[in-house]
Amino acid sequence: MGIVFTVTGLKEWLNSRSLAARGVITTGEVMDAQERVRGRFRRHTYYLTVKFQDNNRPVTQKVTVNKTVFLGARDSGSVKVHYLAEDPTICAAGEKVEMRYGQALFGLVLLAGVAYLIVSFRQPDDREELVDAVEKGTVTQDSRTRA
């Protein structure tokens, strides 16, 4: 899972950078506004479905936005949209493009945690190795009872 989060997060971050650097700005019409509340901590996620024109072709995309952009766009019915001319499905809504890197960071933390577990929780391969480890004093009571 750490690899999946890291790869998709890096892609999301690269798209954010591209939008900020060379994104085309237009005004989009808000087709739908959804607020989702999840989890024990009641985490809110805000989505807008926006419709905008790219070279006289209509494009409709669902984007994640922050609460301020969500409330303003829901009330006004329009929002500023940033999109890539070469791929209008890569877009963001709001006054400026937010750099999204949280998913990549989460994936890297998961990978670091797995690496730590692999390195630090190595169990003896057989009984002889366990006896040697006990004699050297590098094994705790818990690992002696598991063998």
Secondary structure, DSSP 4 states (H G I P E B T S, - for coil): -HHHHHHHHHHHHHHHHHHHHH-EEEEEEEEEEEEEEETTTTEEEEEEEEEEEETTEEEEEEEEE-HHHHHHHHHHSEEEEEEETTEEEEEEESSSPPP--HHHHHHHHHHHHHHHHHHH-PPPSSHHHHHHHHHHT---HHHHHH-
